[in-house]
Amino acid sequence: MNLVRLRAIMRKEFIHVVRDPGTLALVIIMPVMMMFIFGYVVSTDVRSVSTAVALQDTGLAAREIFERFEQTGYFRVDRYVRSAAEAGSLIQAGEVRVGIIIPSDYSDRIARRETAYVQVLIDGSDPVVSRMALTTAEFLGQMAGTDIMVQRLQAMTGGNTRIEMPVEVRARIWYNPNMDTATFNLPGLSGMLLQSLTIVLIAHAMVREREHGTIEQLIVTPVRPSEMILGKMMPYVVVSIIVVILVMVIAVFYFGMRIVGSVAVLSLNALIFLLGSLGLGLLVSTVSSNQMQATQLSTLLILPSILLSGYVFPFEAMPPALQIVGYTIPLTHFLQVLRGVILKGIGMDVLWRQTVVMSVHAVATLGLAVWRLRKTLD
């Protein structure tokens, strides 16, 4: 391999990148926008759900149970209504998501030591919101019932006996104690961006040469196929790495994400994953006759990776057949590396399987892509 010819091809491709400032700006701006969107907007943490309340009882017990709902932060009281039918109409119209009805005999039933009821109407059109509302409402009811039972027992003993709960669950959350969605999303976002940018950029770069007819000019030069492939790849590798570094810098210094594990382990696996993504991009370019077709084929590869890798949906919740497909996707293993190193601080002693799978994929796809390109160029 001649370094002079290689440097000439790399310089030529860098000129192509610089002369297209619109695409370059899009490549830089889009990941930054996605970082802020995923950091601020995209969240599965449901808070302040719009709620209508029918407080038909003004007794002390009714006000206490109402305050329990209000103080959780999950329910935002937007409307006060008189009946369950009125709350149901608001839910049907989409003006509120939840209706809480405290009946007029609630306090009297508590005083008579009978079972008191609180009706909660939930809009089930959004499963995430409805599950949260249902779980929170049931938990609040259980807590209120437990407190009332404790008060009754203390009253029976004259208040001199301390009531101990027979069972107490003490939970401790590791790695993401506040359960922030952004802390979970941001590491995966860098992996998704690295794959998407690499596949799209390298596929378009190779197809553009064929589409513009300049690849024939390169073939008749002394440049070898391997030098041309490597020379065209390197500028886009550099761009992809710069974008990922920019994303990680924003995540660390702006959103406060802390990299607990080894940066060296993270960098090694990122390089292996990058090589595999380059192979996929080159494969796309070998079967694409124009840039539109390259875009369509790239999307066909990227979308299943995002959906089946565990980036959007929990991997464990997928059917077994889809999990098998997911295990063949490199992004699945790279996400495990990212979250393992960044959040848990684990190293190669645990992540070596993921590294091996990504390495095999990188060697296979890159080797096949280079072979097909060399065959075309020769």
C-alpha positions as CSV (number, residue, x, y, z in Angstrom):
1,M,0.0,0.0,0.0
2,N,1.4,3.3,-1.1
3,L,0.9,6.0,1.6
4,V,1.2,8.9,-1.0
5,R,-1.7,7.5,-3.1
6,L,-3.7,6.8,0.1
7,R,-3.2,10.3,1.3
8,A,-4.2,11.7,-2.1
9,I,-7.5,9.8,-2.0
10,M,-8.2,10.9,1.6
11,R,-7.5,14.5,0.7
12,K,-9.8,14.2,-2.3
13,E,-12.6,12.9,-0.1
14,F,-12.0,15.5,2.6
15,I,-12.4,18.2,-0.1
16,H,-15.8,16.6,-1.0
17,V,-16.9,16.8,2.6
18,V,-15.8,20.4,3.0
19,R,-17.4,21.5,-0.3
20,D,-20.8,20.3,0.9
21,P,-21.3,22.4,4.0
22,G,-25.0,21.7,4.1
23,T,-24.6,18.0,4.6
24,L,-21.7,18.5,7.0
25,A,-23.8,20.9,9.1
26,L,-26.7,18.5,9.1
27,V,-24.3,15.7,10.2
28,I,-23.1,17.8,13.1
29,I,-26.4,19.6,14.0
30,M,-28.7,16.6,13.8
31,P,-26.9,14.5,16.6
32,V,-26.8,17.6,18.8
33,M,-30.5,18.2,18.3
34,M,-31.2,14.5,19.1
35,M,-29.1,14.7,22.2
36,F,-31.2,17.6,23.6
37,I,-34.4,16.0,22.5
38,F,-33.6,12.7,24.2
39,G,-32.2,14.5,27.2
40,Y,-35.2,16.7,27.8
41,V,-38.2,15.6,25.8
42,V,-38.1,11.8,25.3
43,S,-38.9,10.3,28.7
44,T,-40.8,7.4,30.1
45,D,-41.0,9.1,33.5
46,V,-44.7,10.1,33.7
47,R,-45.4,13.1,35.8
48,S,-48.2,15.7,36.2
49,V,-50.9,13.7,34.5
50,S,-53.9,15.9,33.8
51,T,-56.6,14.9,36.4
52,A,-60.2,15.8,37.1
53,V,-61.4,15.4,40.7
54,A,-64.9,15.0,42.1
55,L,-64.6,15.7,45.8
56,Q,-68.1,14.8,46.9
57,D,-67.1,14.4,50.6
58,T,-65.5,17.3,52.5
59,G,-64.8,15.3,55.6
60,L,-61.3,15.0,57.2
61,A,-60.7,11.4,55.9
62,A,-61.7,12.5,52.3
63,R,-59.4,15.5,52.3
64,E,-56.5,13.2,53.5
65,I,-56.9,10.7,50.7
66,F,-57.3,13.6,48.2
67,E,-54.0,15.1,49.5
68,R,-52.2,11.8,49.1
69,F,-53.1,11.8,45.4
70,E,-52.2,15.5,44.9
71,Q,-48.8,15.3,46.8
72,T,-47.4,12.4,44.7
73,G,-46.6,14.7,41.8
74,Y,-48.1,12.2,39.4
75,F,-51.6,13.7,39.3
76,R,-52.1,17.3,38.3
77,V,-55.5,18.5,39.2
78,D,-56.8,20.6,36.3
79,R,-60.5,20.3,36.8
80,Y,-62.9,19.9,39.7
81,V,-66.2,18.2,38.7
82,R,-69.3,17.0,40.5
83,S,-69.8,13.5,39.3
84,A,-68.1,10.5,37.7
85,A,-70.1,11.0,34.6
86,E,-68.7,14.5,34.2
87,A,-65.1,13.2,34.7
88,G,-65.8,10.5,32.2
89,S,-66.9,13.1,29.6
90,L,-63.7,15.0,30.1
91,I,-61.6,11.8,29.6
92,Q,-63.6,11.0,26.5
93,A,-63.0,14.4,25.1
94,G,-59.2,14.1,25.8
95,E,-59.2,17.1,28.2
96,V,-57.9,15.0,31.2
97,R,-56.3,11.5,31.5
98,V,-57.5,10.5,34.9
99,G,-60.7,11.1,37.0
100,I,-60.7,10.7,40.8
101,I,-64.1,10.4,42.5
102,I,-64.3,10.5,46.3
103,P,-67.9,9.6,47.1
104,S,-70.0,11.5,49.6
105,D,-70.1,8.6,52.2
106,Y,-66.3,8.1,52.2
107,S,-65.6,9.7,55.7
108,D,-68.7,8.1,57.2
109,R,-67.6,4.6,56.0
110,I,-64.2,5.2,57.6
111,A,-65.8,6.3,60.8
112,R,-68.1,3.2,60.9
113,R,-65.1,1.0,60.2
114,E,-66.5,-0.1,56.9
115,T,-64.7,-0.4,53.5
116,A,-64.6,3.0,51.9
117,Y,-64.2,3.3,48.1
118,V,-62.4,5.8,45.8
119,Q,-63.2,5.5,42.2
120,V,-60.4,6.2,39.7
121,L,-61.2,6.5,36.0
122,I,-58.2,6.1,33.7
123,D,-57.7,6.8,30.0
124,G,-56.2,3.5,28.7
125,S,-55.4,4.8,25.2
126,D,-51.8,5.4,26.4
127,P,-50.6,2.2,28.1
128,V,-47.6,3.9,29.8
129,V,-49.7,6.6,31.4
130,S,-52.5,4.3,32.3
131,R,-50.2,1.7,34.0
132,M,-48.5,4.4,36.0
133,A,-51.9,5.9,37.1
134,L,-53.2,2.5,38.0
135,T,-50.1,1.4,40.0
136,T,-49.9,4.7,41.8
137,A,-53.6,4.8,42.7
138,E,-53.5,1.2,44.0
139,F,-50.4,1.9,46.1
140,L,-51.9,5.0,47.6
141,G,-55.0,3.1,48.5
142,Q,-52.9,0.4,50.2
143,M,-50.9,3.0,52.1
144,A,-54.0,4.8,53.3
145,G,-55.6,1.5,54.4
146,T,-52.5,0.5,56.3
147,D,-52.3,3.9,58.1
148,I,-55.9,3.6,59.1
149,M,-55.4,0.1,60.4
150,V,-52.4,1.2,62.5
151,Q,-54.4,4.1,63.9
152,R,-57.2,1.8,64.9
153,L,-54.9,-0.7,66.6
154,Q,-53.2,2.1,68.5
155,A,-56.6,3.4,69.6
156,M,-57.5,-0.1,70.9
157,T,-54.3,-0.3,73.0
158,G,-54.6,3.3,74.3
159,G,-51.7,4.5,72.1
160,N,-49.1,2.8,74.3
161,T,-48.3,0.0,71.9
162,R,-46.0,0.6,69.0
163,I,-47.3,-1.1,65.9
164,E,-44.6,-2.8,63.8
165,M,-45.3,-3.8,60.2
166,P,-44.8,-7.5,59.7
167,V,-43.1,-7.1,56.3
168,E,-41.0,-4.2,55.1
169,V,-39.3,-4.1,51.7
170,R,-36.1,-2.0,51.6
171,A,-35.1,-1.4,48.1
172,R,-31.8,0.0,46.9
173,I,-31.4,1.1,43.3
174,W,-27.9,0.8,41.8
175,Y,-26.2,2.6,38.9
176,N,-29.2,5.0,38.2
177,P,-30.6,5.7,41.7
178,N,-32.9,8.4,40.5
179,M,-34.1,6.2,37.6
180,D,-33.6,9.1,35.1
181,T,-34.7,8.2,31.6
182,A,-32.0,10.5,30.1
183,T,-29.2,8.6,32.0
184,F,-30.5,5.4,30.3
185,N,-31.1,6.9,26.8
186,L,-28.0,9.0,26.3
187,P,-25.4,6.2,26.2
188,G,-27.5,4.3,23.7
189,L,-28.0,7.4,21.6
190,S,-24.2,7.5,20.9
191,G,-24.2,4.0,19.7
192,M,-27.2,4.5,17.5
193,L,-25.7,7.7,16.0
194,L,-22.4,6.0,15.4
195,Q,-24.0,3.2,13.4
196,S,-26.5,5.4,11.5
197,L,-24.0,8.1,10.5
198,T,-21.3,5.5,9.4
199,I,-23.6,3.4,7.3
200,V,-25.3,6.4,5.5
201,L,-22.1,8.4,4.9
202,I,-19.9,5.7,3.6
203,A,-22.7,4.2,1.4
204,H,-23.4,7.6,-0.1
205,A,-19.7,8.3,-0.6
206,M,-19.1,5.2,-2.7
207,V,-22.4,5.4,-4.6
208,R,-21.7,9.1,-5.4
209,E,-18.5,8.1,-7.3
210,R,-20.4,5.6,-9.4
211,E,-23.4,8.0,-9.9
212,H,-21.2,10.8,-11.1
213,G,-19.0,8.6,-13.3
214,T,-15.8,9.5,-11.5
215,I,-15.1,5.9,-10.3
216,E,-13.9,5.0,-13.7
217,Q,-11.4,7.8,-13.6
218,L,-10.1,6.4,-10.3
219,I,-9.9,2.9,-11.7
220,V,-7.5,3.9,-14.5
221,T,-5.2,5.7,-12.1
222,P,-2.3,3.8,-10.3
223,V,-4.4,3.8,-7.1
224,R,-5.1,0.3,-5.9
225,P,-8.6,-0.8,-4.9
226,S,-7.6,-1.3,-1.3
227,E,-6.1,2.2,-1.2
228,M,-9.2,3.8,-2.7
229,I,-11.5,2.0,-0.3
230,L,-9.4,2.9,2.8
231,G,-8.9,6.5,1.5
232,K,-12.6,7.1,1.0
233,M,-13.5,5.5,4.3
234,M,-11.2,7.4,6.6
235,P,-12.7,10.9,6.3
236,Y,-16.1,9.6,7.2
237,V,-14.7,7.6,10.1
238,V,-13.2,10.8,11.4
239,V,-16.5,12.7,11.0
240,S,-18.4,9.9,12.8
241,I,-15.9,9.8,15.7
242,I,-16.0,13.6,16.1
243,V,-19.8,13.5,16.2
244,V,-19.8,10.7,18.9
245,I,-17.2,12.6,20.9
246,L,-19.4,15.7,20.7
247,V,-22.4,13.8,21.8
248,M,-20.6,12.3,24.8
249,V,-19.1,15.7,25.8
250,I,-22.6,17.2,25.9
251,A,-23.9,14.2,27.9
252,V,-21.2,14.4,30.4
253,F,-20.7,18.2,30.9
254,Y,-24.3,19.4,30.2
255,F,-26.5,16.6,31.3
256,G,-24.2,15.4,34.1
257,M,-23.8,11.8,32.9
258,R,-20.8,10.2,34.6
259,I,-18.6,7.5,32.8
260,V,-18.0,5.1,35.7
261,G,-15.9,2.5,33.8
262,S,-12.8,2.5,31.6
263,V,-12.7,4.9,28.7
264,A,-10.2,2.5,27.0
265,V,-12.6,-0.4,27.1
266,L,-15.3,1.9,25.7
267,S,-13.0,3.2,22.9
268,L,-11.9,-0.3,21.9
269,N,-15.5,-1.6,21.6
270,A,-16.5,1.6,19.8
271,L,-13.7,1.1,17.2
272,I,-14.8,-2.6,16.6
273,F,-18.4,-1.5,16.3
274,L,-17.4,1.3,13.9
275,L,-15.6,-1.2,11.6
276,G,-18.7,-3.4,11.5
277,S,-20.8,-0.4,10.6
278,L,-18.4,0.5,7.9
279,G,-18.7,-3.0,6.5
280,L,-22.5,-2.6,6.4
281,G,-22.2,0.8,4.6
282,L,-19.8,-0.6,2.0
283,L,-22.1,-3.6,1.4
284,V,-25.0,-1.2,0.8
285,S,-22.9,0.7,-1.7
286,T,-22.1,-2.5,-3.7
287,V,-25.8,-3.2,-4.3
288,S,-27.0,0.5,-4.8
289,S,-27.0,2.1,-8.2
290,N,-27.9,5.6,-6.9
291,Q,-28.0,7.6,-3.7
292,M,-31.7,7.3,-3.2
293,Q,-31.4,3.5,-3.3
294,A,-28.5,3.7,-0.9
295,T,-30.7,5.8,1.5
296,Q,-33.5,3.2,1.3
297,L,-31.3,0.3,1.9
298,S,-29.5,2.0,4.8
299,T,-32.9,2.7,6.4
300,L,-33.8,-0.9,5.9
301,L,-30.7,-1.9,8.0
302,I,-30.9,0.9,10.6
303,L,-34.6,0.6,11.6
304,P,-34.5,-3.1,12.7
305,S,-31.3,-2.4,14.6
306,I,-33.0,0.4,16.6
307,L,-36.2,-1.5,17.2
308,L,-34.7,-4.9,18.1
309,S,-31.5,-4.0,19.9
310,G,-33.2,-2.8,23.1
311,Y,-32.6,0.8,22.4
312,V,-36.4,1.7,22.2
313,F,-38.1,-1.3,23.8
314,P,-36.8,-3.5,26.7
315,F,-35.0,-6.4,25.1
316,E,-36.3,-8.8,27.8
317,A,-39.9,-8.0,26.9
318,M,-39.6,-9.1,23.3
319,P,-40.8,-12.5,22.1
320,P,-38.1,-15.2,22.1
321,A,-38.0,-15.3,18.3
322,L,-37.3,-11.6,18.1
323,Q,-34.7,-11.9,20.8
324,I,-32.8,-14.4,18.7
325,V,-32.9,-11.9,15.8
326,G,-31.8,-9.2,18.2
327,Y,-28.8,-11.1,19.3
328,T,-27.5,-11.1,15.7
329,I,-27.6,-7.3,15.6
330,P,-24.3,-5.7,16.6
331,L,-26.0,-2.7,18.1
332,T,-27.6,-5.0,20.7
333,H,-24.2,-5.9,22.1
334,F,-22.7,-2.4,21.7
335,L,-25.6,-1.0,23.8
336,Q,-24.8,-3.6,26.5
337,V,-21.2,-2.4,26.4
338,L,-22.1,1.3,26.6
339,R,-24.5,0.9,29.5
340,G,-22.2,-1.5,31.2
341,V,-19.1,0.7,31.1
342,I,-20.8,4.1,31.5
343,L,-23.4,3.2,34.1
344,K,-22.1,0.1,35.9
345,G,-18.3,0.5,35.5
346,I,-17.8,-3.1,34.4
347,G,-14.8,-4.2,32.2
348,M,-13.7,-6.7,29.7
349,D,-13.9,-9.6,32.2
350,V,-17.7,-9.3,31.9
351,L,-18.1,-7.8,28.4
352,W,-15.7,-10.0,26.5
353,R,-18.6,-11.9,24.9
354,Q,-20.1,-8.8,23.4
355,T,-16.7,-7.8,22.1
356,V,-16.2,-11.2,20.5
357,V,-19.6,-11.0,18.8
358,M,-18.9,-7.5,17.4
359,S,-15.5,-8.5,16.3
360,V,-16.8,-11.5,14.3
361,H,-19.5,-9.3,12.7
362,A,-16.9,-6.6,11.9
363,V,-14.5,-9.1,10.2
364,A,-17.3,-10.8,8.3
365,T,-19.1,-7.7,7.0
366,L,-15.9,-5.7,6.3
367,G,-14.2,-8.6,4.6
368,L,-17.3,-9.3,2.4
369,A,-17.8,-5.7,1.5
370,V,-14.1,-5.2,0.6
371,W,-14.2,-8.4,-1.5
372,R,-17.3,-7.2,-3.4
373,L,-15.8,-3.7,-4.0
374,R,-12.4,-5.1,-5.1
375,K,-14.2,-7.4,-7.5
376,T,-16.2,-4.5,-8.9
377,L,-13.2,-2.2,-9.2
378,D,-11.0,-4.9,-10.7
